[in-house]
């Protein structure tokens, strides 16, 4: 690909959300908007290298794409509803050749797009795919790659989601204020899962996962910004908490993996590699969220992350406070994984036996028996308690369940350490 | 857009209601019907007899096969429906949530195919 083509594609990707937001708002049709945008990309690839990049690329793209949509509507046989749309488009369309970007207002419609893509009537995986496709400007291939599904499967998932939006009448609008809390929950959950998929790297070891984290952070920023400017809406504590949580995690990115791609656990990370600007922004956002006095799970997780981020050395970590936050989180959203984290925190705060006491509850073992981190955490507590034989067995168990290469390498190293220690004891 | 709101409830639990509970439920349904009619969205609706009265019929190779009971045995059974005309799914969901049966069973919201639109 030539340099200029790369620049054009970069601009298209960056502006995709705003342009599609505006186009779908006018056309009321995801597919028509996407097809028109695709045609406009081809036009831009021809013209921009000759004419230069327009001053306001997003407005240029939107205006040209509107025309492409009109052409498409003219070419195909359309029903009554589309006829009415075509008439309306033609009424507002200018006739001169060169797109006049000031002729049409170009409002930011992305908030509508976010709420439509993350509508709870769509399956969660469809919400995520659609959000990345339309707001993130990722290609179907990239999304398929990130979620390790075949490209045709992802393409079908997107098509089904768009069909459902059309056929079931999912509205393209910011929901009424009365239902914002529950609808925002769905949006935050989708953004959280996009970030997590990038961060946790549960399967494989791809670079595209970093792009997912960056995209989730960018979209959460957009969401907060748009909500702040939407009449009737106000700053949401959990949205701020989620952004804080993402930034505080992302700040550790450079320290999490070594040169060989091996995962480095929190207390072994080189904390000088933690990105201070992100930590500071995360903590500031969390403070802003907490002032709203509407506690929620994202703020609590961010608070836990902030306590880690504020410890200059692992020994300085405020583990009792972290354990208390996990207990509060468990009351709000009970889950065995939170209980596991509480056990680890208690083990650090008061000694490994306190953690083991929680992990050895039969119910927790039943629920988390297939989860490698349960066995890894148990192994770590046993190792620190000096029970190397038992620790060895738990590390081995964790290894059989773990699918991530970096974690496997780490667990294997610990297994060998425990084997050696067991011989010496 | 028109939507069919299908009301799924547990028939066994419904059958064990006291007369007072049944009366209260009838009143709640009447109130819902009035509200939906007043808002201009209601286009129809009926309550159904229990599935013990249902018959399933199919035709294979020209032969009519009749069996006792509903097509599928599920925990919740179709007990009634409303047809509403709403601006969009969000509105239909809001009406669905107001159906008294939504608090005990579930409401399926299905768009009705509109063949007149392109």
Interface residues (C-beta under 8 A of the other chain):
Chain A: X77 X78 X79 X80 X81 X82 X83 X119 X121 X167 X168 X169 X170 X171 X173 X175 X176 X179
Chain B: X1 X3 X86 X87 X88 X89 X90 X92 X93 X94 X109 X111 X116 X117 X118
